[in-house]
Amino acid sequence: MSHHESIHIFINKRKFELDNPVQTGASLKHLAGIPLQDVLFLQSRGDDEVIANDAKVTLKNGDHLHSQPPADYGLGQAELGEAGIDCSLATIHAQPGGWSFLVISGYKLPEGFEPQAVDLLIKVPPAFPDAQPDMFWVHPAVKTASGTLPRATCIENLLGKDWQRFSWHLSAGAWQPGVSTLRDFMRCIAGRLLRKD
């Protein structure tokens, strides 16, 4: 019979001793008295890893995990309002696989772009807000004040028309599951556009 040395881990800042480092999300939730419907995360240097109830994970001494009630996945008026988006200017297009395309009409660009207002499209992943959005699209295509195309852009056909894709990604660890919101992503988009390149 194999023998595992016991290890100590922390769940929601409480210390637990495990005889076996291999656990499932469900066994860890049971150990810490966490409801099964809550989301369990293993903290890591990059994005925290979601541990599903039936997923096996091999833990190391000193690992930290945390839980939170399940997010209200997807987008609704509350999420749009919290992000400062006028619901009358926002349209949500359901896509295959649980994705949503959020289109915001009349999005104002900072000075230095032509045109100065566009439709802004954000692809929202099925597990949002635990999963982060990536890149953004504008219609019509924009140019900088010097008449050049912004860096790392290309044209992509979505929803039956041509959109200019900004191939731009959040830095590792910038999106924090359970903390980051659509408002944070909108701020990041604004920051990218303020570079005016």
Backbone torsions as a table, in degrees:
resi	resn	phi	psi	omega
1	MET	NA	130.2	-179.4
2	SER	-75.4	145.9	-179.0
3	HIS	-120.0	125.1	176.8
4	HIS	-100.3	135.4	171.6
5	GLU	-71.0	144.2	-179.4
6	SER	-70.0	148.7	178.3
7	ILE	-126.5	157.2	176.0
8	HIS	-106.2	134.7	175.0
9	ILE	-131.1	169.9	178.8
10	PHE	-126.1	128.1	175.7
11	ILE	-120.8	119.5	-176.1
12	ASN	51.2	42.2	176.4
13	LYS	68.8	10.2	173.6
14	ARG	-102.4	140.8	-175.3
15	LYS	-89.2	135.5	177.6
16	PHE	-132.5	148.8	176.7
17	GLU	-108.0	132.1	-179.9
18	LEU	-116.6	134.6	173.9
19	ASP	-80.6	-24.9	-178.4
20	ASN	-127.3	123.3	-178.6
21	PRO	-71.4	-16.5	179.7
22	VAL	-89.4	117.8	-177.4
23	GLN	-135.3	165.3	170.9
24	THR	-107.1	163.5	175.1
25	GLY	-56.2	-41.5	-178.7
26	ALA	-64.6	-41.5	-178.2
27	SER	-67.1	-35.5	178.3
28	LEU	-69.3	-39.4	177.5
29	LYS	-64.6	-41.3	178.9
30	HIS	-61.1	-43.8	-179.6
31	LEU	-58.8	-41.9	-174.1
32	ALA	-96.6	3.4	178.8
33	GLY	69.1	35.3	-178.9
34	ILE	-98.4	132.8	177.7
35	PRO	-57.2	141.4	-177.2
36	LEU	-60.7	-28.1	-178.1
37	GLN	-78.3	-12.2	177.5
38	ASP	-70.4	159.6	-179.5
39	VAL	-96.2	130.9	-179.3
40	LEU	-108.9	132.2	-178.3
41	PHE	-120.6	140.5	169.6
42	LEU	-100.5	120.3	-178.0
43	GLN	-69.3	137.0	177.7
44	SER	-143.9	173.0	-176.0
45	ARG	-63.2	-39.7	178.4
46	GLY	-90.1	-128.1	177.1
47	ASP	-75.2	138.8	176.1
48	ASP	-63.1	143.7	-176.3
49	GLU	-92.9	128.8	175.8
50	VAL	-79.0	127.8	179.2
51	ILE	-105.5	105.2	179.7
52	ALA	-67.9	159.2	-177.6
53	ASN	-56.0	-40.0	-175.6
54	ASP	-95.8	4.7	-179.1
55	ALA	-85.3	138.5	175.7
56	LYS	-93.2	139.2	179.5
57	VAL	-135.5	138.8	176.5
58	THR	-100.4	114.0	-174.1
59	LEU	-93.2	154.9	177.6
60	LYS	-113.8	157.5	177.8
61	ASN	-55.5	128.4	177.2
62	GLY	89.3	1.2	178.1
63	ASP	-61.9	146.5	177.5
64	HIS	-115.7	133.9	174.8
65	LEU	-125.7	155.0	174.3
66	HIS	-144.7	157.6	-178.3
67	SER	-126.6	163.1	174.6
68	GLN	-153.7	155.3	175.4
69	PRO	-59.1	152.1	-178.3
70	PRO	-61.1	141.2	178.6
71	ALA	-71.6	155.6	170.3
72	ASP	-81.1	87.5	-170.9
73	TYR	-62.2	148.8	178.4
74	GLY	92.6	-165.0	-175.4
75	LEU	-123.2	140.9	174.2
76	GLY	-144.5	-176.2	-178.3
77	GLN	-61.3	-34.2	-179.3
78	ALA	-63.8	-44.1	-179.6
79	GLU	-66.2	-40.7	179.1
80	LEU	-65.2	-44.2	-180.0
81	GLY	-62.9	-41.6	-179.8
82	GLU	-63.5	-30.2	-179.5
83	ALA	-84.4	0.0	179.5
84	GLY	78.2	21.7	-178.6
85	ILE	-98.4	128.9	176.6
86	ASP	-69.4	115.8	-176.1
87	CYS	-59.0	-27.8	-179.6
88	SER	-70.9	-15.4	179.5
89	LEU	-102.6	-0.2	-174.7
90	ALA	-110.3	136.7	175.0
91	THR	-127.9	134.7	179.4
92	ILE	-110.4	122.4	-179.0
93	HIS	-108.0	111.4	177.9
94	ALA	-67.2	139.6	-177.8
95	GLN	-126.3	163.9	177.6
96	PRO	-58.9	149.7	175.8
97	GLY	78.2	12.7	177.7
98	GLY	87.2	1.7	177.7
99	TRP	-75.0	157.0	172.7
100	SER	-132.0	141.3	171.7
101	PHE	-104.0	118.2	176.6
102	LEU	-96.1	121.0	177.7
103	VAL	-113.7	124.7	179.2
104	ILE	-110.8	116.8	-178.2
105	SER	-81.4	148.3	174.5
106	GLY	65.3	31.6	179.3
107	TYR	-70.8	122.8	-176.0
108	LYS	-84.5	129.4	178.0
109	LEU	-91.3	154.4	176.2
110	PRO	-66.7	160.1	177.1
111	GLU	-56.3	144.2	-178.7
112	GLY	111.8	-0.5	176.5
113	PHE	-123.9	150.4	170.6
114	GLU	-127.6	130.5	-6.0
115	PRO	-71.5	176.6	-176.1
116	GLN	-91.9	-11.4	176.8
117	ALA	-137.6	141.9	-176.6
118	VAL	-142.5	170.7	163.5
119	ASP	-86.6	134.6	-180.0
120	LEU	-110.7	129.5	179.9
121	LEU	-116.6	132.2	176.3
122	ILE	-124.0	128.0	174.9
123	LYS	-85.9	118.6	-176.3
124	VAL	-101.9	118.5	-176.2
125	PRO	-70.9	159.4	-176.5
126	PRO	-57.4	-37.4	-175.9
127	ALA	-92.5	14.3	175.8
128	PHE	-59.3	136.9	10.6
129	PRO	-94.6	5.4	174.8
130	ASP	-68.2	-36.1	176.4
131	ALA	-96.6	141.8	-174.7
132	GLN	-88.8	147.3	169.0
133	PRO	-69.4	165.3	-179.6
134	ASP	-145.4	133.2	179.0
135	MET	65.8	173.9	173.4
136	PHE	-155.1	164.4	-173.3
137	TRP	-132.2	146.7	176.1
138	VAL	-130.6	152.2	175.4
139	HIS	-142.8	129.9	-2.6
140	PRO	-73.6	173.8	178.1
141	ALA	-62.5	147.1	-178.2
142	VAL	-113.1	158.4	173.4
143	LYS	-127.0	157.6	176.3
144	THR	-77.8	171.8	-178.6
145	ALA	-59.0	-28.2	-180.0
146	SER	-83.2	0.5	176.5
147	GLY	89.3	6.1	-179.8
148	THR	-95.7	160.1	174.8
149	LEU	-77.4	143.4	176.2
150	PRO	-60.2	154.3	-179.1
151	ARG	-60.6	147.3	172.8
152	ALA	53.7	47.2	175.7
153	THR	-120.3	154.1	174.7
154	CYS	-154.2	171.0	-178.6
155	ILE	-99.4	135.8	179.6
156	GLU	-138.1	137.4	-179.4
157	ASN	-88.0	119.1	178.0
158	LEU	-136.9	141.7	177.0
159	LEU	52.6	33.1	173.8
160	GLY	80.9	10.0	175.3
161	LYS	-145.9	167.3	-176.5
162	ASP	-84.2	127.2	177.7
163	TRP	-118.3	148.0	175.4
164	GLN	-92.3	116.3	-178.1
165	ARG	-90.5	129.3	171.1
166	PHE	-94.0	108.2	178.5
167	SER	-79.1	89.4	-171.8
168	TRP	-141.1	135.8	-172.1
169	HIS	-131.5	146.8	175.4
170	LEU	-66.3	148.3	175.9
171	SER	-71.7	155.8	-177.5
172	ALA	-56.0	132.0	177.4
173	GLY	83.3	-4.3	-178.2
174	ALA	-69.0	-33.9	179.6
175	TRP	-93.5	121.7	-178.2
176	GLN	-111.0	109.8	179.6
177	PRO	-54.9	133.5	179.8
178	GLY	85.6	-9.6	-179.5
179	VAL	-120.6	-50.3	-176.1
180	SER	-70.1	147.2	-176.8
181	THR	-132.6	176.0	176.3
182	LEU	-58.8	-36.4	178.1
183	ARG	-57.7	-41.4	179.4
184	ASP	-63.1	-41.2	-179.6
185	PHE	-67.5	-38.8	177.7
186	MET	-61.9	-39.1	177.2
187	ARG	-62.9	-40.5	179.8
188	CYS	-64.7	-40.0	176.4
189	ILE	-60.9	-47.0	179.7
190	ALA	-59.8	-39.8	178.5
191	GLY	-63.5	-40.8	177.9
192	ARG	-63.0	-43.2	-177.7
193	LEU	-69.6	-30.1	178.7
194	LEU	-64.9	-17.3	175.2
195	ARG	-69.0	-20.7	174.7
196	LYS	55.9	31.3	177.8
197	ASP	-129.6	NA	NA
